[in-house]
Amino acid sequence: MLIKPLIAPTKQIMRIGFRKYEWHNFFPGDKSNACGVVAVWAPIVLVYFMDTQIWYSVLCAIFGGVYGILNHLGEVSILPSL
C-alpha cells in the first residue's frame, strides 16, 4: 500500500503541540498543524489524480478502438466514394 508509510508521520504531526512563533506567521488564525499534514499528503493526492487521468485515457482509447471495430467506423463501403 502506497499511503501506509505516511500514516505514522501524519499522526506524529497531529500529536505535536501547536506553537506560535514570533518570527513568522503564515496563517495567523491557525490553531492546528493542518498545514503540515497538507504538505505531506498533497504530492500523494496529485499523483493519484495524474494516475487516474492516465488510466482514463488508456481505457478510452481501448474501448473507443473496440467500439469502432465492432461498428465498422471508418470503413469505405464502396470504392468509387473515395
Biopython code that builds the backbone (N, CA, C, O; Angstrom):
import numpy as np
from Bio.PDB.StructureBuilder import StructureBuilder

atoms = [
    (1, "MET", "N", (0.846, -1.177, 0.000)),
    (1, "MET", "CA", (0.000, 0.000, 0.000)),
    (1, "MET", "C", (0.892, 1.241, 0.000)),
    (1, "MET", "O", (1.850, 1.329, 0.768)),
    (2, "LEU", "N", (0.575, 2.173, -0.848)),
    (2, "LEU", "CA", (1.435, 3.340, -1.013)),
    (2, "LEU", "C", (1.287, 4.377, 0.084)),
    (2, "LEU", "O", (2.238, 5.108, 0.364)),
    (3, "ILE", "N", (0.137, 4.463, 0.706)),
    (3, "ILE", "CA", (-0.065, 5.524, 1.695)),
    (3, "ILE", "C", (0.254, 5.087, 3.118)),
    (3, "ILE", "O", (0.268, 5.917, 4.027)),
    (4, "LYS", "N", (0.507, 3.812, 3.324)),
    (4, "LYS", "CA", (0.774, 3.320, 4.671)),
    (4, "LYS", "C", (1.987, 3.995, 5.327)),
    (4, "LYS", "O", (1.933, 4.272, 6.525)),
    (5, "PRO", "N", (3.092, 4.275, 4.589)),
    (5, "PRO", "CA", (4.224, 4.951, 5.228)),
    (5, "PRO", "C", (3.926, 6.384, 5.683)),
    (5, "PRO", "O", (4.687, 6.940, 6.475)),
    (6, "LEU", "N", (2.848, 6.987, 5.206)),
    (6, "LEU", "CA", (2.529, 8.360, 5.589)),
    (6, "LEU", "C", (1.603, 8.451, 6.799)),
    (6, "LEU", "O", (1.402, 9.537, 7.342)),
    (7, "ILE", "N", (1.049, 7.344, 7.217)),
    (7, "ILE", "CA", (0.095, 7.387, 8.328)),
    (7, "ILE", "C", (0.789, 7.725, 9.647)),
    (7, "ILE", "O", (0.298, 8.556, 10.411)),
    (8, "ALA", "N", (1.936, 7.081, 9.919)),
    (8, "ALA", "CA", (2.657, 7.359, 11.173)),
    (8, "ALA", "C", (3.144, 8.811, 11.248)),
    (8, "ALA", "O", (2.960, 9.443, 12.288)),
    (9, "PRO", "N", (3.767, 9.378, 10.177)),
    (9, "PRO", "CA", (4.156, 10.786, 10.257)),
    (9, "PRO", "C", (2.974, 11.738, 10.429)),
    (9, "PRO", "O", (3.090, 12.769, 11.092)),
    (10, "THR", "N", (1.841, 11.388, 9.828)),
    (10, "THR", "CA", (0.653, 12.239, 9.985)),
    (10, "THR", "C", (0.196, 12.241, 11.439)),
    (10, "THR", "O", (-0.145, 13.290, 11.986)),
    (11, "LYS", "N", (0.189, 11.073, 12.061)),
    (11, "LYS", "CA", (-0.195, 11.011, 13.472)),
    (11, "LYS", "C", (0.784, 11.774, 14.350)),
    (11, "LYS", "O", (0.381, 12.430, 15.311)),
    (12, "GLN", "N", (2.090, 11.690, 14.018)),
    (12, "GLN", "CA", (3.093, 12.425, 14.791)),
    (12, "GLN", "C", (2.914, 13.929, 14.646)),
    (12, "GLN", "O", (3.028, 14.669, 15.623)),
    (13, "ILE", "N", (2.635, 14.381, 13.427)),
    (13, "ILE", "CA", (2.420, 15.815, 13.195)),
    (13, "ILE", "C", (1.219, 16.304, 13.991)),
    (13, "ILE", "O", (1.257, 17.387, 14.574)),
    (14, "MET", "N", (0.159, 15.513, 14.017)),
    (14, "MET", "CA", (-1.038, 15.942, 14.742)),
    (14, "MET", "C", (-0.845, 15.890, 16.262)),
    (14, "MET", "O", (-1.515, 16.625, 16.987)),
    (15, "ARG", "N", (0.070, 15.025, 16.760)),
    (15, "ARG", "CA", (0.344, 14.954, 18.191)),
    (15, "ARG", "C", (1.211, 16.119, 18.687)),
    (15, "ARG", "O", (1.162, 16.481, 19.862)),
    (16, "ILE", "N", (1.992, 16.690, 17.795)),
    (16, "ILE", "CA", (2.859, 17.804, 18.188)),
    (16, "ILE", "C", (1.975, 18.976, 18.598)),
    (16, "ILE", "O", (1.017, 19.314, 17.902)),
    (17, "GLY", "N", (2.292, 19.575, 19.698)),
    (17, "GLY", "CA", (1.524, 20.736, 20.128)),
    (17, "GLY", "C", (1.751, 21.917, 19.190)),
    (17, "GLY", "O", (2.835, 22.083, 18.632)),
    (18, "PHE", "N", (0.738, 22.713, 19.030)),
    (18, "PHE", "CA", (0.839, 23.882, 18.155)),
    (18, "PHE", "C", (1.639, 24.970, 18.855)),
    (18, "PHE", "O", (1.371, 25.315, 20.006)),
    (19, "ARG", "N", (2.615, 25.497, 18.151)),
    (19, "ARG", "CA", (3.456, 26.555, 18.714)),
    (19, "ARG", "C", (3.298, 27.820, 17.903)),
    (19, "ARG", "O", (3.220, 27.783, 16.675)),
    (20, "LYS", "N", (3.252, 28.916, 18.588)),
    (20, "LYS", "CA", (3.148, 30.204, 17.910)),
    (20, "LYS", "C", (4.538, 30.830, 17.895)),
    (20, "LYS", "O", (5.107, 31.129, 18.944)),
    (21, "TYR", "N", (5.075, 31.023, 16.695)),
    (21, "TYR", "CA", (6.405, 31.597, 16.551)),
    (21, "TYR", "C", (6.308, 33.102, 16.335)),
    (21, "TYR", "O", (5.363, 33.597, 15.721)),
    (22, "GLU", "N", (7.289, 33.807, 16.843)),
    (22, "GLU", "CA", (7.299, 35.269, 16.719)),
    (22, "GLU", "C", (7.811, 35.711, 15.346)),
    (22, "GLU", "O", (7.391, 36.752, 14.841)),
    (23, "TRP", "N", (8.699, 34.947, 14.746)),
    (23, "TRP", "CA", (9.397, 35.413, 13.561)),
    (23, "TRP", "C", (8.706, 35.095, 12.242)),
    (23, "TRP", "O", (9.112, 35.636, 11.213)),
    (24, "HIS", "N", (7.704, 34.264, 12.220)),
    (24, "HIS", "CA", (6.909, 34.085, 11.004)),
    (24, "HIS", "C", (5.492, 33.665, 11.389)),
    (24, "HIS", "O", (5.260, 32.980, 12.385)),
    (25, "ASN", "N", (4.582, 34.099, 10.572)),
    (25, "ASN", "CA", (3.178, 33.803, 10.846)),
    (25, "ASN", "C", (2.448, 33.718, 9.507)),
    (25, "ASN", "O", (1.829, 34.683, 9.059)),
    (26, "PHE", "N", (2.532, 32.548, 8.878)),
    (26, "PHE", "CA", (1.906, 32.386, 7.565)),
    (26, "PHE", "C", (0.387, 32.391, 7.648)),
    (26, "PHE", "O", (-0.282, 32.994, 6.809)),
    (27, "PHE", "N", (-0.152, 31.727, 8.648)),
    (27, "PHE", "CA", (-1.596, 31.651, 8.828)),
    (27, "PHE", "C", (-1.917, 32.145, 10.237)),
    (27, "PHE", "O", (-1.847, 31.372, 11.192)),
    (28, "PRO", "N", (-2.264, 33.411, 10.373)),
    (28, "PRO", "CA", (-2.417, 33.991, 11.704)),
    (28, "PRO", "C", (-3.498, 33.352, 12.566)),
    (28, "PRO", "O", (-3.329, 33.282, 13.784)),
    (29, "GLY", "N", (-4.584, 32.891, 11.997)),
    (29, "GLY", "CA", (-5.670, 32.335, 12.799)),
    (29, "GLY", "C", (-5.580, 30.831, 12.991)),
    (29, "GLY", "O", (-6.505, 30.228, 13.535)),
    (30, "ASP", "N", (-4.495, 30.217, 12.561)),
    (30, "ASP", "CA", (-4.377, 28.762, 12.603)),
    (30, "ASP", "C", (-4.134, 28.271, 14.026)),
    (30, "ASP", "O", (-3.303, 28.823, 14.747)),
    (31, "LYS", "N", (-4.862, 27.233, 14.422)),
    (31, "LYS", "CA", (-4.725, 26.663, 15.763)),
    (31, "LYS", "C", (-4.321, 25.185, 15.735)),
    (31, "LYS", "O", (-4.361, 24.518, 16.769)),
    (32, "SER", "N", (-3.933, 24.665, 14.563)),
    (32, "SER", "CA", (-3.566, 23.254, 14.470)),
    (32, "SER", "C", (-2.403, 23.095, 13.494)),
    (32, "SER", "O", (-1.909, 24.070, 12.927)),
    (33, "ASN", "N", (-1.985, 21.859, 13.316)),
    (33, "ASN", "CA", (-0.893, 21.546, 12.398)),
    (33, "ASN", "C", (-1.418, 21.023, 11.063)),
    (33, "ASN", "O", (-0.772, 20.193, 10.422)),
    (34, "ALA", "N", (-2.564, 21.496, 10.651)),
    (34, "ALA", "CA", (-3.189, 21.013, 9.415)),
    (34, "ALA", "C", (-2.334, 21.321, 8.191)),
    (34, "ALA", "O", (-2.327, 20.545, 7.236)),
    (35, "CYS", "N", (-1.622, 22.428, 8.206)),
    (35, "CYS", "CA", (-0.774, 22.779, 7.057)),
    (35, "CYS", "C", (0.344, 21.757, 6.873)),
    (35, "CYS", "O", (0.707, 21.435, 5.742)),
    (36, "GLY", "N", (0.886, 21.251, 7.963)),
    (36, "GLY", "CA", (1.905, 20.205, 7.866)),
    (36, "GLY", "C", (1.353, 18.927, 7.273)),
    (36, "GLY", "O", (2.016, 18.272, 6.468)),
    (37, "VAL", "N", (0.158, 18.573, 7.660)),
    (37, "VAL", "CA", (-0.484, 17.369, 7.112)),
    (37, "VAL", "C", (-0.770, 17.553, 5.620)),
    (37, "VAL", "O", (-0.572, 16.629, 4.830)),
    (38, "VAL", "N", (-1.226, 18.725, 5.242)),
    (38, "VAL", "CA", (-1.483, 19.013, 3.824)),
    (38, "VAL", "C", (-0.186, 18.942, 3.032)),
    (38, "VAL", "O", (-0.173, 18.419, 1.918)),
    (39, "ALA", "N", (0.902, 19.459, 3.589)),
    (39, "ALA", "CA", (2.191, 19.416, 2.902)),
    (39, "ALA", "C", (2.681, 17.984, 2.706)),
    (39, "ALA", "O", (3.347, 17.694, 1.712)),
    (40, "VAL", "N", (2.367, 17.100, 3.623)),
    (40, "VAL", "CA", (2.781, 15.698, 3.499)),
    (40, "VAL", "C", (1.918, 14.961, 2.481)),
    (40, "VAL", "O", (2.435, 14.170, 1.693)),
    (41, "TRP", "N", (0.618, 15.208, 2.488)),
    (41, "TRP", "CA", (-0.307, 14.446, 1.657)),
    (41, "TRP", "C", (-0.545, 15.019, 0.263)),
    (41, "TRP", "O", (-0.985, 14.282, -0.619)),
    (42, "ALA", "N", (-0.276, 16.288, 0.031)),
    (42, "ALA", "CA", (-0.575, 16.915, -1.267)),
    (42, "ALA", "C", (0.108, 16.218, -2.442)),
    (42, "ALA", "O", (-0.557, 15.971, -3.448)),
    (43, "PRO", "N", (1.408, 15.886, -2.371)),
    (43, "PRO", "CA", (2.015, 15.191, -3.519)),
    (43, "PRO", "C", (1.370, 13.844, -3.822)),
    (43, "PRO", "O", (1.251, 13.462, -4.986)),
    (44, "ILE", "N", (0.956, 13.126, -2.792)),
    (44, "ILE", "CA", (0.324, 11.818, -2.998)),
    (44, "ILE", "C", (-1.017, 11.986, -3.711)),
    (44, "ILE", "O", (-1.339, 11.218, -4.618)),
    (45, "VAL", "N", (-1.783, 12.970, -3.311)),
    (45, "VAL", "CA", (-3.087, 13.217, -3.935)),
    (45, "VAL", "C", (-2.897, 13.650, -5.397)),
    (45, "VAL", "O", (-3.644, 13.211, -6.271)),
    (46, "LEU", "N", (-1.919, 14.492, -5.660)),
    (46, "LEU", "CA", (-1.671, 14.926, -7.040)),
    (46, "LEU", "C", (-1.245, 13.759, -7.930)),
    (46, "LEU", "O", (-1.679, 13.670, -9.079)),
    (47, "VAL", "N", (-0.409, 12.872, -7.417)),
    (47, "VAL", "CA", (-0.001, 11.693, -8.198)),
    (47, "VAL", "C", (-1.199, 10.784, -8.445)),
    (47, "VAL", "O", (-1.331, 10.217, -9.529)),
    (48, "TYR", "N", (-2.069, 10.641, -7.453)),
    (48, "TYR", "CA", (-3.280, 9.835, -7.631)),
    (48, "TYR", "C", (-4.146, 10.400, -8.756)),
    (48, "TYR", "O", (-4.626, 9.650, -9.606)),
    (49, "PHE", "N", (-4.346, 11.709, -8.764)),
    (49, "PHE", "CA", (-5.148, 12.320, -9.830)),
    (49, "PHE", "C", (-4.491, 12.138, -11.194)),
    (49, "PHE", "O", (-5.181, 11.897, -12.185)),
    (50, "MET", "N", (-3.159, 12.251, -11.255)),
    (50, "MET", "CA", (-2.471, 12.071, -12.526)),
    (50, "MET", "C", (-2.598, 10.626, -13.008)),
    (50, "MET", "O", (-2.829, 10.391, -14.194)),
    (51, "ASP", "N", (-2.449, 9.664, -12.110)),
    (51, "ASP", "CA", (-2.623, 8.256, -12.479)),
    (51, "ASP", "C", (-4.041, 7.986, -12.972)),
    (51, "ASP", "O", (-4.239, 7.251, -13.940)),
    (52, "THR", "N", (-5.012, 8.575, -12.311)),
    (52, "THR", "CA", (-6.410, 8.398, -12.719)),
    (52, "THR", "C", (-6.622, 8.926, -14.134)),
    (52, "THR", "O", (-7.304, 8.294, -14.941)),
    (53, "GLN", "N", (-6.040, 10.078, -14.432)),
    (53, "GLN", "CA", (-6.195, 10.664, -15.757)),
    (53, "GLN", "C", (-5.513, 9.801, -16.822)),
    (53, "GLN", "O", (-6.055, 9.631, -17.914)),
    (54, "ILE", "N", (-4.343, 9.259, -16.521)),
    (54, "ILE", "CA", (-3.631, 8.415, -17.477)),
    (54, "ILE", "C", (-4.422, 7.144, -17.759)),
    (54, "ILE", "O", (-4.592, 6.768, -18.918)),
    (55, "TRP", "N", (-4.912, 6.473, -16.705)),
    (55, "TRP", "CA", (-5.676, 5.242, -16.913)),
    (55, "TRP", "C", (-6.990, 5.511, -17.644)),
    (55, "TRP", "O", (-7.435, 4.687, -18.443)),
    (56, "TYR", "N", (-7.611, 6.658, -17.376)),
    (56, "TYR", "CA", (-8.836, 7.012, -18.099)),
    (56, "TYR", "C", (-8.540, 7.163, -19.587)),
    (56, "TYR", "O", (-9.315, 6.689, -20.418)),
    (57, "SER", "N", (-7.439, 7.811, -19.935)),
    (57, "SER", "CA", (-7.074, 7.992, -21.343)),
    (57, "SER", "C", (-6.798, 6.656, -22.022)),
    (57, "SER", "O", (-7.231, 6.431, -23.153)),
    (58, "VAL", "N", (-6.086, 5.777, -21.343)),
    (58, "VAL", "CA", (-5.778, 4.462, -21.919)),
    (58, "VAL", "C", (-7.055, 3.662, -22.132)),
    (58, "VAL", "O", (-7.243, 3.075, -23.197)),
    (59, "LEU", "N", (-7.937, 3.628, -21.132)),
    (59, "LEU", "CA", (-9.172, 2.859, -21.265)),
    (59, "LEU", "C", (-10.099, 3.448, -22.330)),
    (59, "LEU", "O", (-10.769, 2.697, -23.040)),
    (60, "CYS", "N", (-10.149, 4.772, -22.453)),
    (60, "CYS", "CA", (-10.958, 5.381, -23.510)),
    (60, "CYS", "C", (-10.434, 5.002, -24.887)),
    (60, "CYS", "O", (-11.218, 4.736, -25.798)),
    (61, "ALA", "N", (-9.124, 4.974, -25.045)),
    (61, "ALA", "CA", (-8.548, 4.589, -26.335)),
    (61, "ALA", "C", (-8.870, 3.130, -26.665)),
    (61, "ALA", "O", (-9.208, 2.807, -27.803)),
    (62, "ILE", "N", (-8.763, 2.263, -25.676)),
    (62, "ILE", "CA", (-9.051, 0.837, -25.913)),
    (62, "ILE", "C", (-10.527, 0.636, -26.237)),
    (62, "ILE", "O", (-10.856, 0.002, -27.240)),
    (63, "PHE", "N", (-11.415, 1.164, -25.408)),
    (63, "PHE", "CA", (-12.847, 0.982, -25.652)),
    (63, "PHE", "C", (-13.293, 1.680, -26.930)),
    (63, "PHE", "O", (-14.150, 1.159, -27.643)),
    (64, "GLY", "N", (-12.734, 2.843, -27.233)),
    (64, "GLY", "CA", (-13.074, 3.529, -28.481)),
    (64, "GLY", "C", (-12.632, 2.737, -29.702)),
    (64, "GLY", "O", (-13.347, 2.682, -30.702)),
    (65, "GLY", "N", (-11.451, 2.124, -29.623)),
    (65, "GLY", "CA", (-10.978, 1.293, -30.735)),
    (65, "GLY", "C", (-11.849, 0.067, -30.937)),
    (65, "GLY", "O", (-12.192, -0.278, -32.067)),
    (66, "VAL", "N", (-12.203, -0.587, -29.851)),
    (66, "VAL", "CA", (-13.076, -1.769, -29.950)),
    (66, "VAL", "C", (-14.445, -1.379, -30.490)),
    (66, "VAL", "O", (-15.008, -2.078, -31.333)),
    (67, "TYR", "N", (-14.978, -0.262, -30.005)),
    (67, "TYR", "CA", (-16.280, 0.211, -30.492)),
    (67, "TYR", "C", (-16.216, 0.520, -31.989)),
    (67, "TYR", "O", (-17.131, 0.170, -32.734)),
    (68, "GLY", "N", (-15.159, 1.161, -32.422)),
    (68, "GLY", "CA", (-15.004, 1.474, -33.840)),
    (68, "GLY", "C", (-14.876, 0.235, -34.708)),
    (68, "GLY", "O", (-15.426, 0.185, -35.808)),
    (69, "ILE", "N", (-14.156, -0.760, -34.221)),
    (69, "ILE", "CA", (-14.002, -2.004, -34.983)),
    (69, "ILE", "C", (-15.331, -2.739, -35.075)),
    (69, "ILE", "O", (-15.698, -3.219, -36.147)),
    (70, "LEU", "N", (-16.059, -2.836, -33.961)),
    (70, "LEU", "CA", (-17.320, -3.575, -33.970)),
    (70, "LEU", "C", (-18.405, -2.889, -34.794)),
    (70, "LEU", "O", (-19.261, -3.563, -35.367)),
    (71, "ASN", "N", (-18.381, -1.567, -34.862)),
    (71, "ASN", "CA", (-19.403, -0.839, -35.616)),
    (71, "ASN", "C", (-18.925, -0.411, -37.007)),
    (71, "ASN", "O", (-19.603, 0.354, -37.693)),
    (72, "HIS", "N", (-17.775, -0.901, -37.410)),
    (72, "HIS", "CA", (-17.229, -0.647, -38.750)),
    (72, "HIS", "C", (-17.095, 0.844, -39.043)),
    (72, "HIS", "O", (-17.369, 1.287, -40.158)),
    (73, "LEU", "N", (-16.678, 1.611, -38.056)),
    (73, "LEU", "CA", (-16.485, 3.045, -38.266)),
    (73, "LEU", "C", (-15.235, 3.278, -39.093)),
    (73, "LEU", "O", (-14.195, 2.671, -38.838)),
    (74, "GLY", "N", (-15.331, 4.145, -40.072)),
    (74, "GLY", "CA", (-14.183, 4.491, -40.913)),
    (74, "GLY", "C", (-13.992, 3.579, -42.107)),
    (74, "GLY", "O", (-13.076, 3.789, -42.902)),
    (75, "GLU", "N", (-14.819, 2.592, -42.247)),
    (75, "GLU", "CA", (-14.670, 1.691, -43.400)),
    (75, "GLU", "C", (-15.309, 2.316, -44.632)),
    (75, "GLU", "O", (-16.313, 3.021, -44.530)),
    (76, "VAL", "N", (-14.732, 2.059, -45.778)),
    (76, "VAL", "CA", (-15.272, 2.536, -47.045)),
    (76, "VAL", "C", (-16.132, 1.424, -47.608)),
    (76, "VAL", "O", (-15.644, 0.324, -47.868)),
    (77, "SER", "N", (-17.418, 1.709, -47.798)),
    (77, "SER", "CA", (-18.311, 0.647, -48.257)),
    (77, "SER", "C", (-18.218, 0.406, -49.768)),
    (77, "SER", "O", (-18.313, -0.732, -50.226)),
    (78, "ILE", "N", (-18.033, 1.483, -50.535)),
    (78, "ILE", "CA", (-17.864, 1.304, -51.979)),
    (78, "ILE", "C", (-16.649, 2.095, -52.423)),
    (78, "ILE", "O", (-16.405, 3.194, -51.925)),
    (79, "LEU", "N", (-15.893, 1.550, -53.347)),
    (79, "LEU", "CA", (-14.636, 2.139, -53.779)),
    (79, "LEU", "C", (-14.792, 3.470, -54.504)),
    (79, "LEU", "O", (-13.952, 4.346, -54.299)),
    (80, "PRO", "N", (-15.818, 3.685, -55.345)),
    (80, "PRO", "CA", (-15.946, 4.982, -56.050)),
    (80, "PRO", "C", (-16.181, 6.170, -55.111)),
    (80, "PRO", "O", (-15.989, 7.316, -55.518)),
    (81, "SER", "N", (-16.584, 5.924, -53.893)),
    (81, "SER", "CA", (-16.823, 7.035, -52.982)),
    (81, "SER", "C", (-15.525, 7.686, -52.529)),
    (81, "SER", "O", (-15.551, 8.770, -51.947)),
    (82, "LEU", "N", (-14.396, 7.048, -52.785)),
    (82, "LEU", "CA", (-13.110, 7.650, -52.453)),
    (82, "LEU", "C", (-12.822, 8.740, -53.438)),
    (82, "LEU", "O", (-11.781, 9.392, -53.352)),
]
sb = StructureBuilder()
sb.init_structure("model")
sb.init_model(0)
sb.init_chain("A")
sb.init_seg("    ")
for serial, (resi, resn, name, xyz) in enumerate(atoms, 1):
    if name == "N":
        sb.init_residue(resn, " ", resi, " ")
    sb.init_atom(name, np.array(xyz, "f"), 0.0, 1.0, " ", f" {name:<3s}", serial, name[0])
structure = sb.get_structure()
